Amino acid sequence: MDKYPITVIGEKKLRKELDNLTNIERPKVIDAISVAREHGDLKENAEYHAAREQQSFIEGRIKDIKLKLSNSEIVDPKKITTDKVVFSAQVKLYDLNDEKEITYSIVGDDEADIKSGMISVNSPIARSLIGKKEGDIASVEAPSGKKEFEILNISYG
């Protein structure tokens, strides 16, 4: 199976979520199921069914996080020594269409948050930036049309 890149921060967030789900949320929902069972007939017990649904979601998420962590390759940006855009780069761009500066960090799929300037390595913008250097122009086919970005700065860490 292929390894999926994840930043050090992304890995810490996943481990924190896993810890919360296994040590806090799972016991809470087990207690809620136990309490709901005491209310009698399980066929018409909405509390019981809601708690079981929540338990199913929690167990699924725990399984998903464990799989992601076992198949991840942690990339420490502080150890990267290149002048090209690669995974975990923070890239300052000049949007030639809108004439404004934007900064993106290229992260794993689970870490992406466009509002925070974190874009997935698999996004069209990130794919157009990978391998480019400062001063290069990256073209992206966006739903709104072709966009062009000049790479102003690349940093790691």
Sequence and secondary structure as in RCSB ss.txt:
>XXXX:A:sequence
MDKYPITVIGEKKLRKELDNLTNIERPKVIDAISVAREHGDLKENAEYHAAREQQSFIEGRIKDIKLKLSNSEIV
DPKKITTDKVVFSAQVKLYDLNDEKEITYSIVGDDEADIKSGMISVNSPIARSLIGKKEGDIASVEAPSGKKEFE
ILNISYG
>XXXX:A:secstr
   EEEEHHHHHHHHHHHHHIIIIIHHHHHHHHHHHHTTS STT HHHHHHHHHHHHHHHHHHHHHHHHHTEEEE
 GGG   SB  TT EEEEEETTTTEEEEEEEE GGG BGGGTEEETTSHHHHHHTT BTT EEEEEETTEEEEEE
EEEEE  
